[in-house]
Amino acid sequence: MAASELSEQIAVVRILQKGGIVFCAVPNGGKRRLHEARMLKASGTRAGVPDLLLFSVPDGADFCGVALEMKRADGRMSNLSKSQKEWIAKLEDCGWCCLVGFGARDALGKLRDLGYGI
């Protein structure tokens, strides 16, 4: 059985922390009580924003940050929701590099390909 999306993201976060990368997680997932969901939406939470936003960029990068959407290792691009696809397009228009990581190994490999020394 493949590891959960959350466990794969936690593995990536550990490596990012060790590498001194400036990043944050976007806690969009999970079930919420109606009042809490309304408050989050009112305060700016948006469905589809990628799971991790990396603000540190490698020297010479032609992007201003990396938006990383995590999926399970056995996932597919077709698993992206409409709102996730829309956010990826919006962020790319703003100069971000957007990646979909299918498990921690894939995500970290893609980050290394961009020049991250992790």
N, C-alpha and C positions, 0 to 999 in steps of 0.2 A: 504494500500500500504506500502511495506517495505521501510525503510529509505535507502537512497543512501549509496553506499560504502564509499564515501567521508565523509558523516555526521557520519557514524559509526566510521571511522578512527579518526575524530576530537574528538569524545567522548573518545576514547582510549587515545589519545594524552593528553587530559586534565588531566586524571587520572595519566598518567605517569609523567607529569610535577609536579603534586601535590605530588607524591610519591618520587620525587628526583631521578628518574631513568635517567641515561645517555643514550640517544638515538638520532636517527635522522630519518627523513623521506627521502625516495628515490622518488623524483618527476618524475617518469617515465611516468605517464599517461598524457592524454590531447593531443589536436591537436597542432601541431607546424608548423610554416612556414618551407619550405624546407631548407633554409639556416640555421635556428636555429637548426633543427633536425640534419643536417650534422655536425654542430659545437658540439652539445652535444655528438653525437656518436664519433667524433674525440677526444673529451676530456675525454672519458671513460664511458659515460652513456651506460648501457647495458640493453636490453629488458629482462624482466622477473625477475629482482632483486626484492625481497620482499619489501613491502611498508614501513615497519618500521624495523630498526635494533637497538636492545637493547644491549648496551655495558656493562651495570651494570649486574652482575649476583648475585643471592642469595648465601649466605655462603654455602659451601659444594657442590655447583653445579658441575656436571660432564660435563659441556659444557662451551664454551668460550663466548657465546653470544646467543641472540635469534633473529631469523629472522621471522618476522610476516607478513604474507600475509593476507590482509583484503579482505573479500567478504561480500556481503549483507547477512543479517540474513537468507534470504530464499535461499541462494546459495547452491551449491553442489561442491564436490571435482572435479566432471567432468568439472566444470567451469574453472579449472586451464589450462592455455595455456601450450604448449609444452615447451616454454622457461622458464616459471615459474617452471615447474616440473624439468627441467634441473638444474636451479639455486638452488632449494631446495636440490637436490641430491649433487651438488657440495659443498654447504655450510655444509651439514651434514658430508661430507667427511673431511671437515676442522675443525670439532669439534663444529659446531653450532647446536643449537636446533632449528628446523624449525616448525612453527605452521601455520595453516590456521585458522583464526578467522572468523566465520560466524556471523557477527555483533559484536558490542562492548561487549555485555554481555558474549558471548561465548569466545571472545578473552581474556577478563579480567579474566574469570574463569580459562582458561587454564594457564594464567600467574600466577594466585594464586596457582594453582596446582603444578607449578614448584617451588614455594617458595617465590614469590614476595609478599611483604606485602602491596599490594595496594587494 
